[in-house]
Each structure stands twice: as structure tokens, then as C-alpha cells.
Amino acid sequence: LPFTGAKDGACRALADALAAGAPLASLDLGGNLVTAGGAAALAAALADPSGCALRSLNLAANYRLGPEGALSLAAALPSSGLAELHLAGCAVGAGPVGRIAAAVARSSLRLLDLSHNQIG
């Protein structure tokens, strides 16, 4: 669903499907209009590894996601089965990088893309 204009409502619907056990391993929502609210909905689904099969999540180029959305996703990482997370160009900034790094260290994540985020 990249570059389709998807917003937080789509994220909530997808999160509900993931939490219900939808066998979706990869989700590409890059280049849409996802905000911190949509990221939080997806994070809630990711935090329940017994119901969520997602292994790759691409939210790149969702400039409205911001640091709050990145932190919601980071908080879900240790209990998720996510192996790849793409947050390039999501206006993450430098503030949450330490907390994101700590969450990554306790997770199964193998790839984290934070490029184009003015981290420093």
C-alpha cells in the first residue's frame, strides 16, 4: 500500500487484522500520511507476538510520524517478532535515538533504517 494516501484509519484497520492473526509477514505503508497515532496502533499489534506474524514493516517517507510515532514502535520491538523496520524520512530527529537503540538491543530486529531523519 505504498504511496496510496493511507492515513491512521488504515493503520488501525491493519493493526486489528494483525492482532486477530492475519498471516501478513510484510507491510509496506511507505510514502503515506501516517502520523504518531497510526504508528501507535501498529505498535500495539506488534507488541502481541502471539497474534502478529509481521516480520517487516516499512513506514518510510511518512514525515508526519515524528519522534512520538518512532518511540511507540520502539517500545513494541522487544516483544515483537519484527526483523525489519524502515523509518527513513519520518522526521524522527535526534531526541528519541537513545531509547530506540535500547529497544533494538532487546529485540529480534536485524535491520533498522533511520536514514534521512536529521539525527546528526
C-alpha positions in Angstrom: 0.0 0.0 0.0 2.9 2.5 -0.6 2.0 6.0 -1.8 -1.7 5.5 -1.7 -2.6 8.3 0.7 -3.2 5.8 3.6 -3.8 7.5 6.9 -4.2 6.4 10.5 -7.6 4.8 10.0 -5.9 2.3 7.6 -3.2 1.7 10.2 -5.9 0.9 12.8 -7.7 -1.5 10.5 -4.5 -3.2 9.6 -3.5 -3.4 13.2 -6.8 -5.0 14.1 -6.3 -7.6 11.4 -2.7 -8.3 12.5 -3.8 -8.6 16.2 -6.5 -11.1 15.0 -3.8 -13.3 13.5 -3.8 -12.2 9.8 -0.9 -14.1 8.2 0.8 -11.0 6.9 4.6 -11.1 7.1 5.4 -7.8 5.4 3.6 -4.5 5.3 4.7 -1.5 3.2 2.9 1.8 4.1 5.8 3.9 2.8 5.0 7.4 1.4 1.6 7.8 3.0 0.1 10.1 5.6 0.7 8.1 8.8 1.1 10.0 12.0 2.1 9.0 15.5 -1.5 7.7 16.1 -1.2 5.3 13.2 2.2 4.2 14.4 0.8 3.6 17.9 -2.0 1.4 16.5 0.6 -0.7 14.6 2.8 -0.8 17.7 0.0 -2.2 19.8 -0.4 -5.1 17.3 3.3 -5.7 17.1 3.6 -5.9 20.9 1.5 -9.1 20.9 3.8 -11.6 19.2 1.3 -14.5 19.7 -1.2 -12.7 17.4 1.1 -10.8 15.0 3.0 -12.5 12.2 4.5 -9.3 10.8 8.3 -9.5 10.2 8.9 -6.5 8.0 7.3 -3.0 8.4 8.0 -0.1 6.0 6.8 3.3 7.2 9.5 5.3 5.3 8.6 8.7 4.0 5.7 9.3 6.4 7.0 12.7 7.5 4.1 13.2 10.0 5.1 10.1 12.0 7.7 12.1 14.0 9.5 11.2 17.2 6.4 10.1 19.1 5.5 7.6 16.5 9.0 6.2 16.4 9.0 5.8 20.1 5.7 3.9 20.0 7.2 1.5 17.6 10.4 1.2 19.5 8.5 0.3 22.7 6.9 -2.6 20.9 10.2 -4.0 19.4 11.3 -6.2 22.4 8.1 -8.2 22.4 7.6 -8.3 18.7 9.0 -10.7 16.1 9.8 -7.8 13.7 13.1 -8.3 11.8 13.0 -5.2 9.7 11.8 -1.6 10.4 12.1 1.2 7.8 11.6 4.7 9.2 13.6 6.7 6.7 12.3 10.2 6.2 9.8 10.1 9.1 11.0 13.3 10.9 12.3 11.2 13.8 15.0 13.6 14.8 17.8 13.0 17.3 15.8 13.1 20.6 14.5 9.5 20.7 17.5 7.8 19.2 18.9 6.5 22.6 15.6 4.9 23.5 15.2 3.4 20.1 18.7 1.9 20.3 17.9 0.5 23.7 14.8 -1.2 22.4 16.6 -2.5 19.3 19.2 -4.1 21.6 16.4 -6.1 23.3 14.7 -7.1 20.1 15.0 -9.5 17.2 15.4 -6.6 14.7 18.1 -7.2 12.1 17.6 -4.1 10.0 16.6 -0.5 11.1 16.6 2.3 8.6 16.6 5.7 10.1 18.2 7.5 7.1 17.0 11.0 6.2 15.9 11.9 9.7 18.3 14.7 10.7 19.7 12.6 13.5 23.1 14.3 13.4 
